């Protein structure tokens, strides 16, 4: 009789994905986010109209078979601008969070592992930055750098970095007293090797959850900056700038504000549901 073959061991993220698929709310968030990502990637093939082409004969037309979501004050197709605007929102979310991770994780790792005076100084400076609301900090930085999508992404990323500093520091403080870290130190590993090769990989799960939730905050922040004229600049499509224009026509053309507002709401809701599902799937205490 042949010996039983051992089963294949799945990684934590494969297990988390399987749990998310079994959770209706998290699965809904995953499907919606995937849908928006597909819209952003395949925007040239999904929109039959040019998002920046004006049509003076179709100004503020109600939704119809020709323009499913209507047209705006310049006769541009709202559905086309909505699809192309998803690129700005998702790009701002992903790039901003990447910047925040690139700044916050190394600083938090240094503060948590070094401890002492270094931890105290970084902690107090981080608390001072966190004392100012996230969106106010992003607006101030965007105004300082100048109005553009790239500068808005940098401003949002820098404003979101303190959250990752605090989270990374807390995870490092918990992990650096574990047995596997003590064993790595005992065999002669350098402090930075222990921090990067042993501690950081074990802190990725909570950082992944926070990054997913931070993308939702970044989407709202990008829409807010574009609404104020500090983000994506006309005539390029952005959900925030579409809302800024639509506020002037709420009575005459309400469809101009409904579509971008609903898109922001749906994407942010989906990201939050996905983040909650990912947290439940990766946290063994919540399983």
C-alpha positions as CSV (number, residue, x, y, z in Angstrom):
1,X,0.0,0.0,0.0
2,X,1.6,3.3,-1.1
3,X,2.1,6.1,1.4
4,X,-0.2,9.0,1.3
5,X,1.2,12.1,-0.5
6,X,1.3,15.2,1.6
7,X,-1.1,17.9,0.6
8,X,0.1,21.2,-0.9
9,X,0.5,23.9,1.6
10,X,-1.1,27.2,0.5
11,X,0.2,30.6,1.4
12,X,-1.6,33.0,3.7
13,X,-2.9,35.1,0.9
14,X,-4.2,32.1,-1.0
15,X,-6.1,31.1,2.1
16,X,-7.3,34.7,2.6
17,X,-8.6,34.8,-1.0
18,X,-10.5,31.6,-0.5
19,X,-12.1,33.0,2.6
20,X,-13.0,36.3,0.8
21,X,-14.7,34.3,-1.9
22,X,-16.9,32.6,0.7
23,X,-17.8,36.0,2.3
24,X,-20.6,37.8,0.4
25,X,-19.7,41.3,1.3
26,X,-16.0,40.9,0.7
27,X,-16.7,39.1,-2.6
28,X,-19.0,42.0,-3.7
29,X,-16.2,44.4,-2.9
30,X,-13.6,42.3,-4.8
31,X,-15.9,42.0,-7.9
32,X,-16.7,45.8,-7.9
33,X,-13.0,46.8,-7.5
34,X,-12.1,44.3,-10.3
35,X,-14.8,45.9,-12.5
36,X,-13.4,49.4,-11.9
37,X,-9.9,48.2,-12.6
38,X,-11.1,46.6,-15.9
39,X,-12.7,49.9,-16.8
40,X,-9.5,51.8,-16.2
41,X,-7.4,49.3,-18.1
42,X,-9.7,49.0,-21.1
43,X,-11.1,52.5,-21.2
44,X,-10.3,53.0,-24.9
45,X,-12.3,50.0,-25.8
46,X,-15.3,50.5,-23.5
47,X,-16.2,54.1,-24.4
48,X,-17.5,54.9,-27.9
49,X,-17.1,58.6,-27.4
50,X,-14.0,60.8,-26.9
51,X,-14.1,62.0,-23.3
52,X,-12.7,65.4,-24.1
53,X,-14.5,66.0,-27.5
54,X,-17.1,68.8,-27.2
55,X,-20.4,68.7,-29.1
56,X,-22.2,72.0,-29.1
57,X,-25.4,70.4,-30.4
58,X,-25.7,68.0,-27.4
59,X,-25.2,70.3,-24.4
60,X,-26.7,69.0,-21.2
61,X,-28.7,66.3,-22.9
62,X,-30.6,63.9,-20.6
63,X,-29.7,60.1,-20.7
64,X,-30.8,58.5,-23.9
65,X,-30.0,55.6,-26.2
66,X,-27.2,57.6,-27.7
67,X,-25.7,58.9,-24.5
68,X,-26.6,56.4,-21.7
69,X,-25.7,58.8,-18.9
70,X,-26.3,62.0,-20.7
71,X,-23.9,64.8,-21.6
72,X,-22.3,67.7,-19.7
73,X,-22.2,71.4,-20.2
74,X,-19.9,71.1,-23.2
75,X,-21.7,68.2,-24.8
76,X,-19.2,65.6,-23.7
77,X,-20.5,62.1,-23.0
78,X,-20.7,61.5,-19.3
79,X,-20.2,57.7,-19.5
80,X,-17.0,58.2,-21.5
81,X,-15.7,60.7,-19.0
82,X,-16.8,58.4,-16.1
83,X,-14.8,55.4,-17.6
84,X,-11.7,57.5,-18.3
85,X,-12.0,59.2,-14.9
86,X,-11.6,55.8,-13.2
87,X,-8.0,55.9,-14.4
88,X,-7.3,59.0,-12.4
89,X,-9.0,57.7,-9.3
90,X,-7.4,54.3,-9.2
91,X,-4.0,55.7,-10.2
92,X,-4.2,58.2,-7.5
93,X,-5.2,55.5,-5.0
94,X,-2.5,53.0,-5.9
95,X,0.3,55.5,-6.4
96,X,-0.5,57.5,-3.3
97,X,-0.6,54.4,-1.1
98,X,2.6,53.2,-2.6
99,X,4.3,56.5,-1.7
100,X,2.8,56.3,1.8
101,X,4.2,52.7,2.2
102,X,7.6,53.7,0.8
103,X,7.9,56.5,3.4
104,X,6.0,55.0,6.4
105,X,7.2,51.4,6.5
106,X,11.0,52.1,6.6
107,X,10.6,54.9,9.2
108,X,8.2,52.8,11.3
109,X,10.6,49.8,11.0
110,X,13.5,52.0,12.2
111,X,11.5,53.5,15.1
112,X,10.2,50.1,16.3
113,X,13.4,48.2,16.1
114,X,15.9,50.8,17.2
115,X,13.8,52.1,20.1
116,X,15.2,54.6,22.6
117,X,15.8,58.1,21.5
118,X,15.2,57.3,17.8
119,X,11.8,55.8,18.6
120,X,10.9,58.8,20.8
121,X,11.9,61.4,18.2
122,X,10.1,59.7,15.4
123,X,7.1,59.0,17.5
124,X,6.7,62.6,18.6
125,X,7.2,64.0,15.1
126,X,4.7,61.5,13.7
127,X,2.1,62.4,16.4
128,X,2.5,66.1,15.5
129,X,1.8,65.3,11.8
130,X,-1.2,63.1,12.8
131,X,-2.6,65.9,14.8
132,X,-3.5,67.7,11.6
133,X,-6.4,66.1,9.7
134,X,-5.4,63.9,6.7
135,X,-7.4,65.9,4.1
136,X,-6.2,69.3,5.3
137,X,-2.6,68.1,5.1
138,X,-3.1,66.8,1.6
139,X,-4.8,70.1,0.5
140,X,-2.0,72.2,1.9
141,X,0.7,70.1,0.2
142,X,-1.1,70.0,-3.1
143,X,-1.5,73.8,-3.0
144,X,2.2,74.1,-2.2
145,X,3.3,71.8,-5.0
146,X,0.8,73.1,-7.6
147,X,-2.3,71.8,-9.3
148,X,-1.8,68.5,-11.2
149,X,-2.6,64.9,-10.7
150,X,1.0,63.9,-10.1
151,X,1.4,66.6,-7.3
152,X,-2.0,65.5,-5.9
153,X,-0.7,61.9,-5.6
154,X,2.5,63.0,-3.9
155,X,0.5,65.2,-1.5
156,X,-1.9,62.4,-0.6
157,X,0.9,59.9,-0.2
158,X,2.9,62.1,2.1
159,X,-0.2,62.9,4.2
160,X,-1.1,59.2,4.5
161,X,2.4,58.1,5.5
162,X,2.1,58.7,9.3
163,X,-0.6,56.1,9.6
164,X,1.8,53.5,8.2
165,X,4.6,54.7,10.4
166,X,2.5,54.1,13.5
167,X,1.2,50.7,12.3
168,X,4.6,49.4,11.3
169,X,6.2,50.6,14.6
170,X,3.5,48.8,16.6
171,X,3.9,45.6,14.6
172,X,7.7,45.7,15.0
173,X,7.4,46.2,18.8
174,X,5.2,43.1,19.0
175,X,7.3,41.0,16.7
176,X,10.9,41.8,17.9
177,X,10.4,39.9,21.2
178,X,9.2,36.7,19.4
179,X,11.3,33.6,19.6
180,X,12.1,33.5,15.9
181,X,13.6,37.0,16.2
182,X,15.7,36.0,19.2
183,X,16.9,32.9,17.4
184,X,17.8,35.0,14.3
185,X,19.8,37.4,16.6
186,X,21.5,34.5,18.3
187,X,22.9,33.0,15.1
188,X,24.5,36.3,14.3
189,X,22.1,38.1,11.9
190,X,22.7,41.8,11.6
191,X,19.9,44.1,13.0
192,X,18.8,45.3,9.5
193,X,18.7,41.7,8.2
194,X,16.5,40.7,11.1
195,X,14.3,43.7,10.5
196,X,13.9,43.3,6.7
197,X,14.0,39.5,6.4
198,X,12.3,38.3,9.6
199,X,10.2,41.0,11.1
200,X,8.8,42.9,8.1
201,X,7.4,39.8,6.2
202,X,5.4,38.9,9.4
203,X,4.0,42.4,9.5
204,X,2.7,42.4,5.9
205,X,-0.8,41.1,6.7
206,X,-1.9,44.2,8.7
207,X,-0.1,46.5,6.4
208,X,-2.0,44.9,3.4
209,X,-5.3,45.5,5.1
210,X,-4.4,49.1,6.0
211,X,-3.2,49.7,2.4
212,X,-6.5,48.5,1.0
213,X,-8.4,50.9,3.3
214,X,-6.0,53.7,2.6
215,X,-6.7,53.3,-1.2
216,X,-10.3,54.2,-0.4
217,X,-9.3,57.3,1.5
218,X,-6.9,58.2,-1.3
219,X,-9.8,58.0,-3.9
220,X,-11.9,60.4,-1.8
221,X,-8.9,62.7,-1.3
222,X,-8.1,62.8,-5.1
223,X,-11.8,63.6,-5.8
224,X,-11.7,66.3,-3.2
225,X,-8.5,67.8,-4.6
226,X,-9.9,67.7,-8.2
227,X,-13.1,69.3,-6.9
228,X,-11.0,72.1,-5.5
229,X,-9.0,72.4,-8.7
230,X,-5.8,71.0,-7.2
231,X,-5.9,67.5,-8.9
232,X,-6.5,66.3,-12.4
233,X,-6.7,69.4,-14.7
234,X,-9.4,70.0,-17.4
235,X,-10.1,68.9,-20.0
236,X,-8.9,65.5,-18.7
237,X,-11.6,63.5,-17.0
238,X,-11.8,63.2,-13.2
239,X,-14.7,62.3,-11.0
240,X,-14.0,65.2,-8.6
241,X,-13.8,67.8,-11.4
242,X,-17.0,66.4,-12.9
243,X,-18.7,67.0,-9.6
244,X,-17.3,70.5,-9.4
245,X,-18.9,71.4,-12.7
246,X,-22.1,69.5,-12.0
247,X,-22.8,71.6,-8.9
248,X,-23.8,74.5,-11.1
249,X,-26.5,72.5,-12.9
250,X,-28.1,70.5,-10.1
251,X,-31.6,71.7,-11.0
252,X,-31.3,71.7,-14.8
253,X,-29.1,68.6,-15.3
254,X,-29.0,66.5,-12.2
255,X,-27.6,63.5,-14.1
256,X,-24.3,65.3,-14.4
257,X,-23.7,64.9,-10.6
258,X,-25.4,61.5,-10.0
259,X,-23.0,59.4,-12.1
260,X,-19.6,60.6,-10.7
261,X,-21.0,60.7,-7.2
262,X,-22.3,57.2,-7.5
263,X,-19.0,56.0,-8.9
264,X,-17.0,57.4,-6.0
265,X,-19.5,56.0,-3.5
266,X,-19.5,52.5,-5.1
267,X,-15.7,52.3,-5.4
268,X,-15.0,53.5,-1.8
269,X,-17.7,51.2,-0.5
270,X,-16.2,48.2,-2.4
271,X,-12.6,49.0,-1.2
272,X,-13.8,49.2,2.5
273,X,-15.7,45.9,2.2
274,X,-12.7,44.3,0.6
275,X,-10.4,45.7,3.3
276,X,-12.7,44.4,6.1
277,X,-12.9,41.0,4.4
278,X,-9.1,40.9,4.0
279,X,-8.7,41.8,7.7
280,X,-11.0,39.0,8.8
281,X,-9.3,36.5,6.5
282,X,-5.7,37.4,7.6
283,X,-6.3,37.8,11.3
284,X,-6.4,34.4,13.0
285,X,-8.2,35.9,16.0
286,X,-11.2,36.9,13.8
287,X,-11.5,33.6,11.9
